[in-house]
Protein backbone atom coordinates (compact mmCIF):
# COMPACT_ATOMS: atom_id res chain seq x y z
CA UNK A 1 0.00 0.00 0.00
CA UNK A 2 1.22 3.47 -0.78
CA UNK A 3 -0.31 5.36 2.10
CA UNK A 4 -1.38 3.55 5.23
CA UNK A 5 -4.27 5.17 7.06
CA UNK A 6 -5.38 5.34 10.69
CA UNK A 7 -8.78 3.84 11.58
CA UNK A 8 -10.80 4.28 14.74
CA UNK A 9 -13.74 2.08 15.70
CA UNK A 10 -15.52 3.75 18.61
CA UNK A 11 -19.03 4.07 20.06
CA UNK A 12 -21.19 2.25 22.59
CA UNK A 13 -22.45 -0.49 20.24
CA UNK A 14 -21.26 -4.05 19.77
CA UNK A 15 -18.75 -4.65 16.99
CA UNK A 16 -15.61 -2.58 17.61
CA UNK A 17 -13.32 -5.49 18.39
CA UNK A 18 -15.11 -7.75 15.89
CA UNK A 19 -14.52 -5.18 13.16
CA UNK A 20 -10.82 -5.04 14.04
CA UNK A 21 -10.58 -8.85 13.95
CA UNK A 22 -12.41 -8.89 10.62
CA UNK A 23 -10.08 -6.30 9.15
CA UNK A 24 -7.05 -8.32 10.29
CA UNK A 25 -8.46 -11.42 8.58
CA UNK A 26 -9.25 -9.55 5.37
CA UNK A 27 -5.78 -8.01 5.26
CA UNK A 28 -4.12 -11.36 5.91
CA UNK A 29 -6.28 -12.93 3.21
CA UNK A 30 -4.91 -10.38 0.77
CA UNK A 31 -1.32 -11.18 1.62
CA UNK A 32 -0.68 -8.36 4.10
CA UNK A 33 1.19 -8.94 7.37
CA UNK A 34 -0.72 -8.03 10.51
CA UNK A 35 0.32 -7.37 14.11
CA UNK A 36 -2.77 -7.79 16.29
CA UNK A 37 -2.42 -6.42 19.83
CA UNK A 38 -4.80 -5.86 22.70
CA UNK A 39 -4.96 -3.87 25.92
CA UNK A 40 -7.22 -4.31 28.94
CA UNK A 41 -9.51 -7.08 27.86
CA UNK A 42 -10.62 -9.66 30.34
CA UNK A 43 -11.58 -12.59 28.26
CA UNK A 44 -10.57 -16.04 27.25
CA UNK A 45 -8.82 -15.82 23.98
CA UNK A 46 -10.41 -18.27 21.53
CA UNK A 47 -10.39 -15.63 18.82
CA UNK A 48 -6.74 -14.79 19.54
CA UNK A 49 -5.72 -18.43 19.13
CA UNK A 50 -7.41 -18.52 15.73
CA UNK A 51 -5.78 -15.26 14.64
CA UNK A 52 -2.40 -16.52 15.80
CA UNK A 53 -2.87 -19.67 13.70
CA UNK A 54 -3.13 -17.56 10.55
CA UNK A 55 0.41 -17.36 9.19
CA UNK A 56 0.11 -13.70 8.16
CA UNK A 57 -1.01 -12.56 11.63
CA UNK A 58 1.04 -12.22 14.79
CA UNK A 59 -0.79 -11.73 18.08
CA UNK A 60 0.83 -9.84 20.95
CA UNK A 61 -1.08 -9.55 24.23
CA UNK A 62 -0.86 -10.23 27.94
CA UNK A 63 -2.03 -13.61 29.18
CA UNK A 64 -2.96 -12.18 32.55
CA UNK A 65 -6.07 -10.10 33.09
CA UNK A 66 -6.68 -7.68 35.92
CA UNK A 67 -10.40 -6.91 36.08
CA UNK A 68 -11.79 -3.43 35.57
CA UNK A 69 -8.89 -1.00 35.73
CA UNK A 70 -10.80 1.77 37.47
CA UNK A 71 -11.73 -0.58 40.33
CA UNK A 72 -8.10 -1.48 41.13
CA UNK A 73 -6.11 -0.15 44.09
CA UNK A 74 -3.52 2.54 43.34
CA UNK A 75 -0.74 0.03 43.94
CA UNK A 76 -2.30 -2.49 41.59
CA UNK A 77 -2.86 0.22 38.99
CA UNK A 78 0.83 1.00 39.05
CA UNK A 79 1.71 -2.66 38.54
CA UNK A 80 -0.71 -2.89 35.62
CA UNK A 81 0.73 0.27 34.09
CA UNK A 82 4.24 -1.13 34.24
CA UNK A 83 3.14 -4.39 32.66
CA UNK A 84 1.31 -2.68 29.83
CA UNK A 85 4.19 -0.32 29.24
CA UNK A 86 6.22 -3.41 28.36
CA UNK A 87 3.53 -4.46 25.91
CA UNK A 88 3.66 -0.99 24.33
CA UNK A 89 7.45 -1.20 24.02
CA UNK A 90 7.13 -4.63 22.43
CA UNK A 91 4.66 -3.23 19.89
CA UNK A 92 7.02 -0.36 19.05
CA UNK A 93 9.87 -2.82 18.53
CA UNK A 94 7.82 -5.10 16.29
CA UNK A 95 6.79 -2.14 14.15
CA UNK A 96 10.41 -0.97 13.90
CA UNK A 97 11.25 -4.23 12.12
CA UNK A 98 9.22 -2.98 9.16
CA UNK A 99 7.69 -6.43 8.86
CA UNK A 100 4.04 -5.41 9.15
CA UNK A 101 1.52 -3.76 6.87
CA UNK A 102 -1.26 -3.52 9.44
CA UNK A 103 -1.19 -2.86 13.19
CA UNK A 104 -4.31 -3.40 15.27
CA UNK A 105 -4.41 -2.07 18.84
CA UNK A 106 -7.65 -3.30 20.37
CA UNK A 107 -8.85 -1.22 23.35
CA UNK A 108 -6.37 1.51 22.54
CA UNK A 109 -8.74 4.21 23.85
CA UNK A 110 -8.85 2.72 27.35
CA UNK A 111 -5.09 2.20 27.33
CA UNK A 112 -4.64 5.85 26.37
CA UNK A 113 -7.17 7.15 28.86
CA UNK A 114 -5.63 5.26 31.80
CA UNK A 115 -2.04 6.11 30.83
CA UNK A 116 -1.17 2.48 30.15
CA UNK A 117 0.49 3.91 27.07
CA UNK A 118 2.39 7.17 27.60
CA UNK A 119 0.09 9.69 25.92
CA UNK A 120 2.74 11.85 24.27
CA UNK A 121 4.61 8.85 22.96
CA UNK A 122 1.41 7.39 21.57
CA UNK A 123 0.60 10.60 19.70
CA UNK A 124 4.14 10.82 18.37
CA UNK A 125 3.97 7.17 17.31
CA UNK A 126 0.81 7.87 15.31
CA UNK A 127 2.14 11.12 13.84
CA UNK A 128 5.42 9.55 12.77
CA UNK A 129 4.15 6.11 11.85
CA UNK A 130 5.78 4.35 8.90
CA UNK A 131 4.09 5.81 5.83
CA UNK A 132 2.76 2.51 4.52
CA UNK A 133 1.53 1.15 7.85
CA UNK A 134 -2.25 0.85 8.32
CA UNK A 135 -3.27 1.29 11.97
CA UNK A 136 -6.57 0.22 13.52
CA UNK A 137 -7.53 1.47 16.99
CA UNK A 138 -10.65 0.57 18.96
CA UNK A 139 -12.41 1.71 22.11
CA UNK A 140 -15.04 4.03 23.48
CA UNK A 141 -14.76 7.80 23.63
CA UNK A 142 -11.62 8.52 21.63
CA UNK A 143 -9.72 11.63 22.64
CA UNK A 144 -10.25 14.54 20.22
CA UNK A 145 -6.56 14.55 19.34
CA UNK A 146 -6.87 10.93 18.19
CA UNK A 147 -9.95 11.62 16.08
CA UNK A 148 -8.01 14.45 14.41
CA UNK A 149 -5.14 12.11 13.57
CA UNK A 150 -7.41 9.40 12.17
CA UNK A 151 -8.42 9.13 8.53
CA UNK A 152 -11.28 6.73 9.21
CA UNK A 153 -13.63 7.05 12.14
CA UNK A 154 -16.55 4.64 12.42
CA UNK A 155 -18.84 5.09 15.39
CA UNK A 156 -20.77 1.96 16.29
CA UNK A 157 -24.00 3.04 17.91
CA UNK A 158 -26.13 0.79 20.04
CA UNK A 159 -29.63 0.80 18.57
CA UNK A 160 -30.77 -2.38 20.29
CA UNK A 161 -28.78 -4.50 22.73
CA UNK A 162 -29.84 -7.70 24.50
CA UNK A 163 -28.10 -6.61 27.73
CA UNK A 164 -30.98 -4.17 28.01
CA UNK A 165 -33.32 -7.19 28.14
CA UNK A 166 -31.21 -8.83 30.84
CA UNK A 167 -29.31 -11.19 28.55
CA UNK A 168 -25.70 -11.32 29.64
CA UNK A 169 -22.46 -11.83 27.73
CA UNK A 170 -22.13 -15.27 26.17
CA UNK A 171 -18.86 -16.99 25.31
CA UNK A 172 -18.17 -17.08 21.60
CA UNK A 173 -20.48 -14.18 20.84
CA UNK A 174 -19.90 -11.27 23.17
CA UNK A 175 -16.44 -12.41 24.25
CA UNK B 1 -26.02 -21.56 23.74
CA UNK B 2 -29.49 -21.58 25.17
CA UNK B 3 -31.06 -18.80 23.17
CA UNK B 4 -29.52 -17.71 19.91
CA UNK B 5 -30.08 -14.07 19.04
CA UNK B 6 -30.39 -12.09 15.83
CA UNK B 7 -27.82 -9.35 15.15
CA UNK B 8 -27.91 -6.58 12.59
CA UNK B 9 -24.90 -4.49 11.59
CA UNK B 10 -26.16 -1.56 9.55
CA UNK B 11 -25.24 2.07 8.85
CA UNK B 12 -23.15 4.01 6.35
CA UNK B 13 -19.80 3.53 8.09
CA UNK B 14 -17.00 1.07 7.43
CA UNK B 15 -17.02 -2.12 9.49
CA UNK B 16 -20.27 -4.02 8.91
CA UNK B 17 -18.72 -6.92 7.03
CA UNK B 18 -15.55 -6.77 9.13
CA UNK B 19 -17.64 -7.08 12.29
CA UNK B 20 -19.42 -10.12 10.87
CA UNK B 21 -16.09 -11.73 9.95
CA UNK B 22 -14.76 -10.95 13.41
CA UNK B 23 -17.78 -12.48 15.08
CA UNK B 24 -17.39 -15.63 12.97
CA UNK B 25 -13.75 -15.93 14.05
CA UNK B 26 -14.57 -15.34 17.72
CA UNK B 27 -17.35 -17.95 17.64
CA UNK B 28 -15.12 -20.48 15.88
CA UNK B 29 -12.39 -19.79 18.41
CA UNK B 30 -14.81 -20.73 21.16
CA UNK B 31 -15.71 -24.04 19.53
CA UNK B 32 -18.93 -22.94 17.80
CA UNK B 33 -19.72 -23.99 14.22
CA UNK B 34 -20.29 -21.15 11.77
CA UNK B 35 -21.91 -20.92 8.34
CA UNK B 36 -20.64 -17.74 6.67
CA UNK B 37 -22.61 -16.66 3.60
CA UNK B 38 -22.62 -13.59 1.42
CA UNK B 39 -24.87 -11.91 -1.12
CA UNK B 40 -24.06 -9.27 -3.73
CA UNK B 41 -20.47 -8.49 -3.03
CA UNK B 42 -18.09 -7.77 -5.85
CA UNK B 43 -14.71 -8.49 -4.47
CA UNK B 44 -11.87 -10.89 -4.54
CA UNK B 45 -12.23 -13.25 -1.69
CA UNK B 46 -8.99 -13.36 0.30
CA UNK B 47 -10.90 -13.11 3.55
CA UNK B 48 -13.28 -15.89 2.47
CA UNK B 49 -10.38 -18.23 1.74
CA UNK B 50 -9.02 -17.62 5.24
CA UNK B 51 -12.42 -18.17 6.84
CA UNK B 52 -12.87 -21.36 4.84
CA UNK B 53 -9.51 -22.63 6.11
CA UNK B 54 -10.77 -22.43 9.70
CA UNK B 55 -12.18 -25.86 10.45
CA UNK B 56 -15.15 -24.53 12.42
CA UNK B 57 -16.30 -22.24 9.59
CA UNK B 58 -17.99 -23.16 6.33
CA UNK B 59 -18.22 -20.48 3.64
CA UNK B 60 -21.06 -20.54 1.11
CA UNK B 61 -21.07 -17.87 -1.61
CA UNK B 62 -21.18 -17.37 -5.36
CA UNK B 63 -17.89 -17.20 -7.19
CA UNK B 64 -19.36 -15.00 -9.89
CA UNK B 65 -20.05 -11.32 -9.31
CA UNK B 66 -22.44 -9.19 -11.31
CA UNK B 67 -21.66 -5.54 -10.64
CA UNK B 68 -24.13 -3.14 -9.04
CA UNK B 69 -27.52 -4.83 -9.06
CA UNK B 70 -29.51 -1.69 -9.69
CA UNK B 71 -27.52 -0.96 -12.86
CA UNK B 72 -28.31 -4.33 -14.47
CA UNK B 73 -30.81 -4.90 -17.29
CA UNK B 74 -34.15 -6.45 -16.31
CA UNK B 75 -33.14 -9.70 -17.99
CA UNK B 76 -29.85 -9.81 -16.11
CA UNK B 77 -31.61 -8.98 -12.86
CA UNK B 78 -33.84 -12.00 -13.35
CA UNK B 79 -30.82 -14.23 -13.94
CA UNK B 80 -29.13 -12.90 -10.83
CA UNK B 81 -32.32 -13.45 -8.79
CA UNK B 82 -32.51 -17.06 -9.87
CA UNK B 83 -28.88 -17.66 -9.03
CA UNK B 84 -29.17 -16.11 -5.58
CA UNK B 85 -32.38 -18.00 -4.90
CA UNK B 86 -30.30 -21.15 -5.20
CA UNK B 87 -27.84 -19.74 -2.68
CA UNK B 88 -30.73 -19.01 -0.30
CA UNK B 89 -32.04 -22.56 -0.70
CA UNK B 90 -28.57 -23.92 -0.01
CA UNK B 91 -28.38 -21.84 3.18
CA UNK B 92 -31.77 -23.15 4.32
CA UNK B 93 -30.65 -26.73 3.70
CA UNK B 94 -27.41 -26.27 5.60
CA UNK B 95 -29.27 -24.82 8.58
CA UNK B 96 -31.75 -27.72 8.52
CA UNK B 97 -28.86 -30.08 9.23
CA UNK B 98 -28.66 -28.58 12.71
CA UNK B 99 -24.88 -28.53 12.37
CA UNK B 100 -24.36 -24.82 12.95
CA UNK B 101 -24.42 -22.53 15.97
CA UNK B 102 -23.94 -19.30 14.05
CA UNK B 103 -25.19 -18.18 10.63
CA UNK B 104 -23.77 -15.04 9.03
CA UNK B 105 -25.52 -13.57 5.99
CA UNK B 106 -23.36 -10.71 4.77
CA UNK B 107 -25.23 -8.13 2.66
CA UNK B 108 -28.57 -9.57 3.71
CA UNK B 109 -30.23 -6.15 3.56
CA UNK B 110 -29.45 -5.69 -0.14
CA UNK B 111 -30.52 -9.27 -0.89
CA UNK B 112 -33.81 -8.58 0.88
CA UNK B 113 -34.35 -5.20 -0.72
CA UNK B 114 -33.80 -6.51 -4.27
CA UNK B 115 -35.85 -9.69 -3.72
CA UNK B 116 -32.84 -11.96 -4.16
CA UNK B 117 -34.29 -13.70 -1.13
CA UNK B 118 -38.09 -14.11 -1.12
CA UNK B 119 -39.12 -11.55 1.52
CA UNK B 120 -41.85 -13.57 3.19
CA UNK B 121 -39.70 -16.66 3.37
CA UNK B 122 -36.86 -14.67 4.84
CA UNK B 123 -39.07 -13.27 7.58
CA UNK B 124 -40.50 -16.70 8.32
CA UNK B 125 -36.98 -18.13 8.43
CA UNK B 126 -35.98 -15.55 11.02
CA UNK B 127 -39.18 -15.94 13.05
CA UNK B 128 -38.95 -19.73 13.12
CA UNK B 129 -35.19 -20.06 13.32
CA UNK B 130 -33.79 -22.91 15.41
CA UNK B 131 -33.88 -21.64 18.98
CA UNK B 132 -30.16 -21.97 19.61
CA UNK B 133 -29.00 -20.52 16.30
CA UNK B 134 -27.26 -17.13 16.39
CA UNK B 135 -27.85 -15.13 13.20
CA UNK B 136 -25.80 -12.14 12.00
CA UNK B 137 -27.11 -9.96 9.17
CA UNK B 138 -25.36 -6.98 7.59
CA UNK B 139 -26.19 -4.20 5.18
CA UNK B 140 -27.43 -0.63 4.92
CA UNK B 141 -30.94 0.51 5.71
CA UNK B 142 -32.55 -2.55 7.27
CA UNK B 143 -36.29 -2.86 6.77
CA UNK B 144 -38.28 -1.96 9.90
CA UNK B 145 -39.63 -5.49 10.12
CA UNK B 146 -36.06 -6.82 10.35
CA UNK B 147 -35.08 -4.35 13.05
CA UNK B 148 -38.11 -5.48 15.05
CA UNK B 149 -37.06 -9.13 14.76
CA UNK B 150 -33.46 -8.43 15.78
CA UNK B 151 -32.17 -8.53 19.36
CA UNK B 152 -28.98 -6.67 18.57
CA UNK B 153 -28.79 -3.71 16.24
CA UNK B 154 -25.48 -1.88 15.85
CA UNK B 155 -25.45 1.10 13.52
CA UNK B 156 -22.01 1.92 12.18
CA UNK B 157 -21.92 5.63 11.47
CA UNK B 158 -19.40 7.26 9.24
CA UNK B 159 -17.71 10.02 11.22
CA UNK B 160 -14.68 10.33 8.96
CA UNK B 161 -14.01 8.40 5.77
CA UNK B 162 -10.99 8.64 3.45
CA UNK B 163 -13.23 8.31 0.37
CA UNK B 164 -14.27 11.85 1.21
CA UNK B 165 -10.63 12.87 0.72
CA UNK B 166 -10.49 11.10 -2.63
CA UNK B 167 -8.76 7.95 -1.38
CA UNK B 168 -10.30 4.93 -3.08
CA UNK B 169 -10.86 1.36 -1.93
CA UNK B 170 -7.66 -0.57 -1.36
CA UNK B 171 -7.30 -4.35 -1.55
CA UNK B 172 -6.87 -5.95 1.85
CA UNK B 173 -8.40 -3.01 3.71
CA UNK B 174 -11.65 -1.90 2.13
CA UNK B 175 -12.23 -5.13 0.21
Interface residues (C-beta under 8 A of the other chain):
Chain A: X1 X3 X5 X7 X9 X10 X11 X13 X14 X15 X17 X18 X19 X20 X21 X22 X23 X25 X26 X27 X28 X29 X30 X31 X32 X44 X45 X46 X47 X48 X49 X50 X51 X54 X101 X102 X134 X147 X150 X151 X152 X153 X154 X155 X156 X157 X158 X159 X160 X161 X162 X165 X167 X170 X171 X172 X173 X175
Chain B: X1 X3 X5 X7 X9 X11 X13 X14 X15 X17 X18 X19 X20 X21 X22 X23 X25 X26 X27 X28 X29 X30 X31 X32 X44 X45 X46 X47 X48 X49 X50 X51 X54 X101 X102 X134 X147 X150 X151 X152 X153 X154 X155 X156 X157 X158 X159 X160 X161 X162 X165 X167 X170 X171 X172 X173 X175
